[in-house]
Amino acid sequence: MTHPKVSILIPFKNTAAYLKECLESIIAQTYANWEVLAIDDHSTDQSTKIVAAFAKKDPRIKVHSNLGAGIIEALRTAYDRSMGDFVTRMDSDDIMTPNKLDVMVSALEKYGEGHLAVGMVKYFSDRGISDGYDRYEKWLNGLTVQGTNYSEIYKECVIPSPAWMAYRSDFDACGAFIPDRYPEDYDLAFRFYENGVKCIANDQLLHYWRDYNTRTSRTSEHYAQNYFLDIKLHYFLKLEHDSNRSLTVWGAGNKGKEIAKGLLKRGIPFYWVCDNPNKIGKEIYGQEMRHFDSLKTLKAPQSIITVANADAQHMIRAYFNTIDQKPMLDYFFFC
């Protein structure tokens, strides 16, 4: 029986300290029909030599130079050279569990096209994991176990870059790496969602996600909070917004203000609500702040929630229940 080939796309830049562990975890996979397309994004350390040494020993590993600059261009360079039936990404500083490819391929073969294989992740670091990353890991894995990743897609990236596998046909239908929009993994998650590619529930840990100070997501401007908010607003307006309904923004903190500025820039009318008595009745950016109870007087309101506090979010959910409004239809948590 011929097993489908998996193309593993690995952009790398100055990760010499971690590449050996990364590539060894791929070579140790119980599923053997794979190819690695490793793309050097102009490294200045020993990264390229390390990958080239692995490629010399294992012909399944191929190393090329980025035709452009940055992760998206590196991914395009890798994908253009790939031959696999299935496509996945790998971060050059991370580690796969030995059965990762086996589990994902089996899931895709069972469910067929139109589905996305996902898996649980675990952060690790020499210095320990922060409370924020710990919460994100638990939240993300809780969605993955149920296959309900899209249900909270406007909060954070629900399909991290090294924890998915797709049919090439589905990946192409979703636009592959054509968009120049960062963060590229979050944008891809939205495109999977937009195209109705269903997540396959998975309760197995498949990926170890390394955290350290010089990790790209910590140092690149492309992963700053404003980029995340821009993507959220872009896809909300494209996929969810109903211009016949009254759009509201709930919350006047930094994120609420950024969303408000984004709407004003686009000329999209909205109401601004909160529960802060010090702000109600005042104007911000020419918009009067209203009490959230004014939602009851608006025409079929559709709300963006920018309140991050967990207790406040529980209160907000309870409030929407009292006015018979549903998540991901009538209201959307942006944090």
N, C-alpha and C positions, 0 to 999 in steps of 0.2 A: 504494500500500500504506500502510495506517495503522499507524504505529509506536506501541507502548504508551507511555503517559505515565508518567514517573518523578516521584514526589513526593520532594523533597529537604527534609528537616526540619532547620532550623538554629536552635537556641536560642542567644541571644547576650546577654552582659552585659559592658559596659565593654571591648569589644575594638575600639574605633575605630581603633587603630593597624594592625589587620590585616584589617579587613572588606573594604576595597577590593580587596586581592589575592585574598581568598577569593571574592568575588562575580565578579570578572573571570575567575577560573579556571573558574567555572561557565558564564558567558556564552560563553566560548571553547570549550565542549565541541563535539565533532564530532557528538554526538547532540543533536538540538534539541528533542525533545518532552519537556520537563520543566517542573516548577513548583517554585518555592522558597516554602516557608512559613517565614519568618523571624520568630522570636518574641522580643520584647524582654523580658528578665527583669529589669525595673526598672533599666535602665542610668542612670548619672549623668554619662556623658561624651557625646560626639557620635555614639555608635553608631547611635541611632535615626535621626538626620538623614541619616547616610551611607546606610543601607539604604533609607530613604524616597526619596532622590535616585535610587538605582538602580531602585527600583520605578516611579518616575515615567517613566523611560525605557524600561523593559522590563516589560510587563504580566504576564510569567511570574513575576515576583518580587512576593510579597505580604508585607506586614509587619503584625504584630499585637502587642498587649501580652499578656504572660502573665496568664492568668486567676487563677493562684495565685502561688507563689514557688518558685524552684529549678528545676533542669534537668528533673526528671521531670514536673512540672506544665507546664513550657514545651513539652516534647515531646508531652504529651497535647493541649495547645492546638493545636499544629501539626498533629498527626495527625487531630484531629477536623475540621479544615478542608481536609484533603488529598483529592485526587480521583484520584490515580494508580493505575495497575494494579500498579506496582512501588513499593516504599518503600525509602528509604535515609536515612541521617543524614549530616550534614556539620558539622564543628566550625568555628566562625566565625573561628578564627585559623589555619586550615590552607589548603592549596592542592591542588586536583585536577590530575592530568595531563590533557591535552586529550582523551584517549581513554577516560577512566575510565568514564563512563556507557555508551559504546558497547560496551566490553568486557564490562561486567557485564550489560547487557541481552541481548547476544548469547549469553552463557553461560546465562542463565535461559531464553531462548527455545529453546536447544538441548536443555537437560536437563529443562525443565518444572517443574511444581509439585513440592514436596517437596525442593527444592534451594535452596541459598544461594550467591550469588555473593560471592566474597571476592577480595582483591588484596593484593599486596605493598605495604609501607609503607617510608618512609624518614624518619628524624628529621632536622630541621635546626634550627640555632640560631645566633644572632649570637655566642655565646660558645663554641661547640663542644659536642659531645655527650659525655656522661659514659660511662665504661666500662659502667655498669649499663644505660643505655639502649641502648648499642651491642649488648650481649649480648642484650637483650630483642628488639631489632629482628631480629637474625640468627636467633634461636630462632623467633620468630613467622613470619618469612618462610620458614624451612625447613619449617615445618608447612604453610604456605599453598601452597607449590610442590607438595607431595604431596597436599594436600586432607585431611590427617590432623590437623586442628586439634584435634578432640575427644580425641585420644589422650593429650594432656597437659593437659587442661582444668583439673585440680585444682592445677596449678602456678601459672599466671597467666591473665589474660584472653586467650583465644586468638582472639577475634574483636573487635578494637577498634572503638569506636563509629563512626568514619567509614569503615570498610573492609568494609562488607557491603551487599548489596541482596537483597530478598526479594519474592516474590509477596505481594500484600496478603492473599490468602486464608491463606497460611502464617503470615504475621505475626499475623493475627488469631487463628489457631489456637494460637499460642504465647503469647497473652495480651497482645500489643502492649505498651503502656506502663501497664498496669493495676497491677502490683506497686509498692509503695512501698519497694523494697529497693535500697539503694546498696551498691557502685557499680552503677549501672543498666546499664552496658554488659556487665559481667561476669554480672549476673543474666540478661540477655537471652541471652548466649552459652549459659548453662546451659539456658535454656528451649528454644533451638533444638536443643540436644543431647538434652534430655528428650523432645522431640517427633519426633526422628528426621529432622530436616531436614539433608540431606547437603551438606557443603561441596564446591564444585566447585574442583578443583585449578587454580591459576593461577600462572604464573611471570612475570607482568608487574607492574612497579611502577606503581601507580595513585594513590598518595596521598602527599603530603608533610606530615609531622606536625611541627608547630612546638613547640619547647620553650622556655620562659622562666620566670622566677621566679614570676610572678603567675598562671601557668596554673592553672585550677581544680583539676586533679588534684594539684597541689602544695600548694594553699592550703586546700581544703575539708576539713573533718573527715570528710566522707562517703567520702573516698578513703584514709583511714588504714588501716594494716595490719589492725587488728582487724575492720574491715568486710569485708575480703577473706576473712579466716579464718572469719567467721560465715557467709558465703555458701558457702564450700567445705564446711564442716561440715553446713550445712542440706541441700545437694543430695546430699552423700555419704550422709547418713542416709536421705534420701528415695529415692535412686535405686540405691545400691550396697549398703548395709549389709544383711547377712543375720544376723538375730538368732539363727539356729541355729549360727553360727560364732563362734569366739573372736576378739573384736575386740582389736587391739593398737595401741598408739601407739609408734612408734620415734623416740626423740629427746627430750631433756629440756632443750632450750634454750627461749628465749622462746616460739617458736611451738608447741613441744611442750606447754609449760605452758598456753598459751591453749586448745589443743585439749582437753587433759585437763580443764581447768576447764569447758569447754563440755559435755563428756560427763558430768561429775559433776553439773552443773546440771540436765541432762536425766535423770539417774538411769540412765544407760546404763553397764553394767559393761564394764571393759576391763582389759587387762594393759598394763604400761608397760615397754618394753625400751630398752636402749641399749648402747653399747660402751665407756662411760666407767667405768674401774675405781673412780674416786672417788665415783661415784654408785650403782653396783650394790650392792644390799643395803640401801640407805637408803630412807627413806620421804619422798615429796613429796605433799602433800595427802592423806595417809593411804594412798597407793598405794606398794607396794614396787617399787623399780626392779630389774628382772631383766636378766640377760645375754640378748642377742638370740638365743642358741642355744636358749633355752627355747621358741622358736617351734616347734621340732621335736617338743615334747611336748604342744602344744596341739591342740585339736580343730579341724581345718580352719581355721587362723588367717586372718584378714583384717586387713591392716595399713595404717595411715596413717603415712606417712613424713614427718617434719618436719625432716629433716637437709638443710641447704642446700648444704654443701660439695660441689663437683663431684666431687672424688676419692672422697669418702665415698659419694656416690651411686653411683659405678661399683662400688665394693665391695659396696654393698647389693644392686644389681642382680645381681651375680655370685653373691652368697649365695642370693638367691631362686631363681636358676637351679639351684643345687645341690639345692634342696628341691622343685624342679619347680613353682614358683609363677609366675603370669603377671601382667604389669602390667595395670591397669584391670580386673582380675578378682579377684586375690588381694592385690595391694598397689597403693597409690595415693600418688604423690608430691604432697605439699601445698606444696612449695617447690622 
